[in-house]
Amino acid sequence: MSRFIACAFVLAACSDPPPAPPKAPEPRVTAEDLKRDTEKALDTAGKLATQTKDDYVAKTDARLEKLDADLDALKADVAKKKGAAKKKAEQQVAELQKQKDTLAAEVAALKKGTGEKWDEAQKKIDATADAFDAAFQELKKRLEKI
């Protein structure tokens, strides 16, 4: 009898598993499903764009503050100079101030904008800030030699 039970267990273990129940068909996608999902995707994309813009503006505002501080320090250095070198340096500082003011205006316009032409505005701001940085460093080096 125990052999019979053992054989029954072996046969049960070796037999094929029962077939899986048939899968339910995938529900059909409707135009309303597509509209809902598209609206959700656009909303998410808009939030990401706003977040990215806000992050960039915050970073640029911090950069403007640093430029202001650097420009103030440079003005203090120029004030200590004398003669023709001082006059020329004052003119260059005035030009740097104009560049910084232009940059501040571009950032202010970006803050008020709706996000259209975002990439163009960002590139323009970055280029203006980089030009300011280069001119600032050049003038700073020249002042150190005077």
C-alpha positions as CSV (number, residue, x, y, z in Angstrom):
1,M,0.0,0.0,0.0
2,S,2.8,2.4,0.8
3,R,4.3,1.6,-2.6
4,F,1.0,2.6,-4.1
5,I,0.9,5.9,-2.3
6,A,4.6,6.6,-3.2
7,C,3.9,5.9,-6.8
8,A,0.8,8.1,-6.7
9,F,3.0,11.0,-5.3
10,V,5.7,10.4,-7.9
11,L,3.1,10.4,-10.8
12,A,1.5,13.5,-9.4
13,A,4.8,15.3,-9.2
14,C,5.8,14.3,-12.7
15,S,2.5,15.2,-14.4
16,D,2.1,18.4,-16.3
17,P,0.9,21.4,-14.3
18,P,-2.7,22.4,-14.9
19,P,-3.0,24.9,-17.8
20,A,-3.1,28.6,-16.8
21,P,-6.4,30.2,-17.1
22,P,-6.8,32.2,-20.3
23,K,-5.8,35.8,-20.1
24,A,-8.5,38.4,-20.3
25,P,-8.2,40.5,-23.4
26,E,-6.5,44.0,-23.0
27,P,-9.1,46.7,-22.7
28,R,-9.4,48.8,-25.9
29,V,-7.9,52.3,-25.8
30,T,-10.5,55.0,-26.4
31,A,-10.1,58.5,-27.7
32,E,-11.0,59.7,-24.2
33,D,-8.1,57.6,-22.7
34,L,-5.8,59.2,-25.2
35,K,-7.0,62.7,-24.5
36,R,-6.8,62.2,-20.7
37,D,-3.3,60.8,-20.9
38,T,-2.1,63.5,-23.3
39,E,-3.4,66.2,-21.1
40,K,-1.7,64.7,-18.1
41,A,1.6,64.4,-20.1
42,L,1.3,68.1,-21.2
43,D,0.6,69.2,-17.7
44,T,3.6,67.3,-16.4
45,A,5.8,68.7,-19.1
46,G,4.6,72.2,-18.3
47,K,5.5,71.7,-14.6
48,L,8.9,70.5,-15.5
49,A,9.5,73.5,-17.8
50,T,8.4,75.9,-15.1
51,Q,10.6,74.1,-12.5
52,T,13.6,74.2,-14.9
53,K,13.0,77.9,-15.6
54,D,12.7,78.7,-11.9
55,D,15.9,76.8,-11.1
56,Y,17.7,78.7,-13.9
57,V,16.4,82.1,-12.8
58,A,17.5,81.3,-9.2
59,K,21.0,80.3,-10.4
60,T,21.2,83.4,-12.5
61,D,20.0,85.7,-9.7
62,A,22.8,84.3,-7.5
63,R,25.3,84.9,-10.3
64,L,24.1,88.5,-10.7
65,E,24.6,89.1,-6.9
66,K,28.2,87.8,-7.3
67,L,28.7,90.0,-10.3
68,D,27.5,93.0,-8.3
69,A,29.9,92.2,-5.4
70,D,32.8,91.7,-7.9
71,L,32.0,94.9,-9.6
72,D,31.9,96.8,-6.3
73,A,35.3,95.3,-5.3
74,L,36.7,96.4,-8.7
75,K,35.4,99.9,-8.3
76,A,37.1,100.1,-4.9
77,D,40.4,99.0,-6.5
78,V,40.0,101.5,-9.3
79,A,39.4,104.3,-6.8
80,K,42.9,103.7,-5.3
81,K,44.6,104.1,-8.7
82,K,45.9,107.5,-10.0
83,G,46.4,109.2,-13.3
84,A,45.6,108.0,-16.8
85,A,45.4,104.4,-15.7
86,K,42.7,105.3,-13.3
87,K,40.7,107.2,-16.0
88,K,40.9,104.3,-18.4
89,A,40.0,101.8,-15.7
90,E,37.0,103.9,-14.8
91,Q,35.8,103.8,-18.4
92,Q,36.2,100.1,-18.5
93,V,34.3,99.7,-15.2
94,A,31.5,101.8,-16.6
95,E,31.3,99.5,-19.6
96,L,31.2,96.5,-17.3
97,Q,28.4,98.1,-15.4
98,K,26.5,98.5,-18.6
99,Q,27.0,94.8,-19.4
100,K,25.8,93.9,-15.9
101,D,22.7,96.1,-16.3
102,T,22.0,94.5,-19.7
103,L,22.2,91.1,-18.1
104,A,19.9,92.1,-15.2
105,A,17.4,93.4,-17.7
106,E,17.5,90.1,-19.7
107,V,16.9,88.1,-16.5
108,A,14.0,90.4,-15.5
109,A,12.5,89.9,-19.0
110,L,12.9,86.1,-18.6
111,K,11.1,86.2,-15.2
112,K,8.1,88.0,-16.8
113,G,8.1,85.8,-19.9
114,T,5.8,82.9,-20.5
115,G,8.5,80.5,-21.4
116,E,8.3,81.0,-25.2
117,K,11.8,81.0,-26.8
118,W,13.2,79.8,-23.5
119,D,16.3,78.3,-25.0
120,E,17.1,81.5,-26.9
121,A,16.7,83.6,-23.8
122,Q,18.9,81.2,-21.7
123,K,21.6,81.2,-24.4
124,K,21.6,85.0,-24.6
125,I,21.8,85.4,-20.8
126,D,24.6,82.9,-20.5
127,A,26.5,84.6,-23.3
128,T,26.1,88.0,-21.7
129,A,27.2,86.7,-18.3
130,D,30.2,84.9,-19.8
131,A,31.3,88.1,-21.7
132,F,31.0,90.0,-18.5
133,D,33.1,87.4,-16.6
134,A,35.8,87.5,-19.3
135,A,36.0,91.3,-19.4
136,F,36.0,91.5,-15.6
137,Q,38.9,89.0,-15.3
138,E,40.8,90.9,-18.0
139,L,40.4,94.3,-16.3
140,K,41.2,92.8,-12.9
141,K,44.5,91.4,-14.2
142,R,45.4,94.8,-15.7
143,L,44.6,96.6,-12.5
144,E,46.9,94.2,-10.6
145,K,49.8,95.3,-12.8
146,I,49.2,99.0,-12.3
